[in-house]
Amino acid sequence: MQGWITNETKAIEQLREMRVFRIPVIVQFYFDSNGKYDQMKAYIRMLDYLRLLMLEYLQDEPIN
């Protein structure tokens, strides 16, 4: 099936673990770039926000 999550429990678990700020090179880039690359930093924050939205959506949905 395309477009469906076959194992919601596993997806929730993976989304909980996929924290962008757990990746050392991203943390270094994000905090050491001293006011540069604002659009890239906004993109990183947006990705993490999207992860949280998906996690919230999956947790609110009944697991089949």
C-alpha positions in Angstrom: 0.0 0.0 0.0 1.4 3.3 -0.9 0.8 6.3 1.4 0.1 4.2 4.5 2.2 3.5 7.5 2.2 -0.3 8.0 3.7 -0.3 11.5 2.6 2.8 13.4 4.2 1.7 16.6 7.6 1.4 15.0 7.1 4.7 13.2 6.3 6.4 16.5 9.4 4.9 18.0 11.6 6.0 15.2 10.3 9.5 15.2 11.0 9.8 18.9 14.6 8.8 18.3 15.2 10.9 15.1 16.2 14.2 16.9 18.2 16.4 14.6 20.1 17.9 17.5 21.4 14.5 18.5 23.7 14.6 15.4 27.0 16.2 16.5 27.9 17.8 13.2 24.5 19.5 12.9 24.8 20.8 16.5 28.2 22.1 15.7 27.1 23.8 12.5 23.9 25.2 14.1 25.6 26.8 17.1 29.0 27.6 15.7 28.0 29.5 12.5 27.7 32.8 14.4 24.7 34.5 12.7 25.3 32.9 9.3 23.2 30.5 7.3 19.9 31.6 8.8 17.8 29.9 6.1 19.6 26.6 6.6 19.0 26.9 10.4 15.3 27.6 9.7 15.1 24.6 7.5 16.7 22.4 10.2 14.1 23.7 12.8 11.3 23.1 10.3 12.4 19.5 9.7 12.4 18.9 13.5 9.0 20.6 13.8 7.6 18.4 11.0 8.9 15.4 12.9 7.1 16.5 16.0 3.8 17.1 14.0 4.0 13.6 12.5 4.7 12.1 16.0 1.7 14.0 17.4 -0.6 12.9 14.6 0.4 9.3 14.9 0.0 9.3 18.7 -3.5 10.8 18.4 -4.6 8.3 15.8 -5.8 4.9 17.0 -3.4 2.1 16.2 -4.9 -0.6 14.0 
